[in-house]
Amino acid sequence: QAEEELKAAWSQQAQQLQEMERRERLLRSDVQRAGEQLESFKTQVMQVCSPSAAGSTGKPVTEQQVLEKVRQISGENQQSHEREKSLQKELSSRLAKEREVSANIEVFKNSLQKLQ
């Protein structure tokens, strides 16, 4: 009976080992697929950010290159926002001056009409 129990335990351990090996293969496959997807994503990002740089050398794009490009674009975006704010202020100032001049013209017209 002990021998039967050992055989059953051995069989169960063998099944567990096979299951673990199957899971390991699946995980390795998932990791490989994720790596391929990351490389594809990096290349796509670089193509969008800098079409001439991406893939021109035939070398895979590094995370550092992607990060630098994203930082560069972020900086350019920040500068654009600051420029937009500056132009908005300038526009508001000019509109206020235009309103003031228009109001002065109206006062001048009214004064001129009264004089006539």
C-alpha positions as a Markdown table, in Angstrom:
| # | Residue | x | y | z |
|---|---|---|---|---|
| 1 | Gln | 0.0 | 0.0 | 0.0 |
| 2 | Ala | 2.9 | 2.4 | 0.8 |
| 3 | Glu | 4.3 | 1.7 | -2.7 |
| 4 | Glu | 0.9 | 2.6 | -4.2 |
| 5 | Glu | 0.8 | 5.8 | -2.2 |
| 6 | Leu | 4.4 | 6.7 | -3.3 |
| 7 | Lys | 3.5 | 6.0 | -7.0 |
| 8 | Ala | 0.4 | 8.2 | -6.6 |
| 9 | Ala | 2.4 | 11.0 | -5.0 |
| 10 | Trp | 5.1 | 10.6 | -7.6 |
| 11 | Ser | 2.5 | 10.8 | -10.4 |
| 12 | Gln | 0.9 | 13.9 | -8.8 |
| 13 | Gln | 4.3 | 15.5 | -8.5 |
| 14 | Ala | 5.1 | 14.7 | -12.1 |
| 15 | Gln | 1.8 | 16.3 | -13.2 |
| 16 | Gln | 2.5 | 19.4 | -11.1 |
| 17 | Leu | 5.9 | 19.6 | -12.7 |
| 18 | Gln | 4.5 | 19.3 | -16.2 |
| 19 | Glu | 1.9 | 22.0 | -15.4 |
| 20 | Met | 4.7 | 24.3 | -14.1 |
| 21 | Glu | 6.7 | 23.7 | -17.2 |
| 22 | Arg | 3.7 | 24.5 | -19.4 |
| 23 | Arg | 3.1 | 27.7 | -17.4 |
| 24 | Glu | 6.8 | 28.6 | -17.7 |
| 25 | Arg | 6.7 | 28.2 | -21.5 |
| 26 | Leu | 3.6 | 30.4 | -21.7 |
| 27 | Leu | 5.2 | 33.0 | -19.5 |
| 28 | Arg | 8.4 | 33.0 | -21.7 |
| 29 | Ser | 6.2 | 33.4 | -24.8 |
| 30 | Asp | 4.3 | 36.3 | -23.2 |
| 31 | Val | 7.6 | 38.0 | -22.2 |
| 32 | Gln | 8.9 | 37.6 | -25.7 |
| 33 | Arg | 5.7 | 38.9 | -27.2 |
| 34 | Ala | 5.8 | 41.9 | -24.8 |
| 35 | Gly | 9.4 | 42.6 | -25.8 |
| 36 | Glu | 8.5 | 42.6 | -29.5 |
| 37 | Gln | 5.5 | 44.8 | -28.8 |
| 38 | Leu | 7.8 | 47.3 | -26.9 |
| 39 | Glu | 10.2 | 47.4 | -29.8 |
| 40 | Ser | 7.4 | 48.0 | -32.2 |
| 41 | Phe | 6.0 | 50.7 | -30.0 |
| 42 | Lys | 9.3 | 52.4 | -29.6 |
| 43 | Thr | 9.8 | 52.4 | -33.4 |
| 44 | Gln | 6.3 | 53.8 | -33.9 |
| 45 | Val | 7.0 | 56.6 | -31.4 |
| 46 | Met | 10.2 | 57.5 | -33.1 |
| 47 | Gln | 8.6 | 57.4 | -36.6 |
| 48 | Val | 5.9 | 59.8 | -35.4 |
| 49 | Cys | 8.4 | 62.0 | -33.5 |
| 50 | Ser | 11.2 | 61.9 | -36.1 |
| 51 | Pro | 10.4 | 60.0 | -39.2 |
| 52 | Ser | 13.9 | 60.4 | -40.7 |
| 53 | Ala | 15.7 | 59.1 | -37.6 |
| 54 | Ala | 13.5 | 56.0 | -37.0 |
| 55 | Gly | 14.7 | 52.9 | -38.7 |
| 56 | Ser | 17.2 | 54.8 | -40.9 |
| 57 | Thr | 20.2 | 53.1 | -39.3 |
| 58 | Gly | 18.6 | 49.6 | -39.1 |
| 59 | Lys | 19.4 | 49.5 | -35.3 |
| 60 | Pro | 16.6 | 49.1 | -32.8 |
| 61 | Val | 15.5 | 52.3 | -31.1 |
| 62 | Thr | 16.5 | 52.5 | -27.5 |
| 63 | Glu | 14.4 | 53.6 | -24.6 |
| 64 | Gln | 16.8 | 56.5 | -24.1 |
| 65 | Gln | 16.2 | 57.8 | -27.6 |
| 66 | Val | 12.4 | 57.6 | -27.2 |
| 67 | Leu | 12.6 | 59.4 | -23.8 |
| 68 | Glu | 14.8 | 62.1 | -25.2 |
| 69 | Lys | 12.4 | 62.6 | -28.2 |
| 70 | Val | 9.4 | 62.7 | -25.9 |
| 71 | Arg | 11.2 | 65.2 | -23.6 |
| 72 | Gln | 12.1 | 67.3 | -26.7 |
| 73 | Ile | 8.5 | 67.3 | -27.9 |
| 74 | Ser | 7.2 | 68.1 | -24.4 |
| 75 | Gly | 9.6 | 71.1 | -24.2 |
| 76 | Glu | 8.5 | 72.3 | -27.6 |
| 77 | Asn | 4.9 | 71.9 | -26.5 |
| 78 | Gln | 5.6 | 73.9 | -23.3 |
| 79 | Gln | 7.2 | 76.7 | -25.3 |
| 80 | Ser | 4.2 | 76.8 | -27.7 |
| 81 | His | 1.8 | 77.2 | -24.7 |
| 82 | Glu | 3.9 | 80.0 | -23.3 |
| 83 | Arg | 4.0 | 81.7 | -26.7 |
| 84 | Glu | 0.3 | 81.3 | -27.0 |
| 85 | Lys | -0.2 | 82.9 | -23.5 |
| 86 | Ser | 2.0 | 85.7 | -24.5 |
| 87 | Leu | 0.1 | 86.3 | -27.7 |
| 88 | Gln | -3.2 | 86.1 | -25.9 |
| 89 | Lys | -2.0 | 88.8 | -23.5 |
| 90 | Glu | -0.8 | 91.0 | -26.3 |
| 91 | Leu | -4.1 | 90.5 | -28.1 |
| 92 | Ser | -6.1 | 91.4 | -25.0 |
| 93 | Ser | -4.0 | 94.5 | -24.5 |
| 94 | Arg | -4.5 | 95.6 | -28.2 |
| 95 | Leu | -8.3 | 95.0 | -27.9 |
| 96 | Ala | -8.5 | 97.1 | -24.8 |
| 97 | Lys | -6.6 | 99.9 | -26.5 |
| 98 | Glu | -8.8 | 99.6 | -29.6 |
| 99 | Arg | -11.9 | 99.8 | -27.3 |
| 100 | Glu | -10.5 | 102.9 | -25.6 |
| 101 | Val | -9.7 | 104.5 | -29.0 |
| 102 | Ser | -13.2 | 103.7 | -30.2 |
| 103 | Ala | -14.7 | 105.2 | -27.1 |
| 104 | Asn | -12.6 | 108.3 | -27.5 |
| 105 | Ile | -13.6 | 108.6 | -31.2 |
| 106 | Glu | -17.3 | 108.4 | -30.1 |
| 107 | Val | -16.7 | 111.2 | -27.5 |
| 108 | Phe | -15.0 | 113.2 | -30.1 |
| 109 | Lys | -17.8 | 112.7 | -32.6 |
| 110 | Asn | -20.4 | 113.7 | -30.1 |
| 111 | Ser | -18.4 | 116.8 | -29.1 |
| 112 | Leu | -18.0 | 117.7 | -32.8 |
| 113 | Gln | -21.7 | 117.3 | -33.4 |
| 114 | Lys | -22.6 | 119.5 | -30.4 |
| 115 | Leu | -20.2 | 122.2 | -31.7 |
| 116 | Gln | -21.9 | 122.1 | -35.1 |
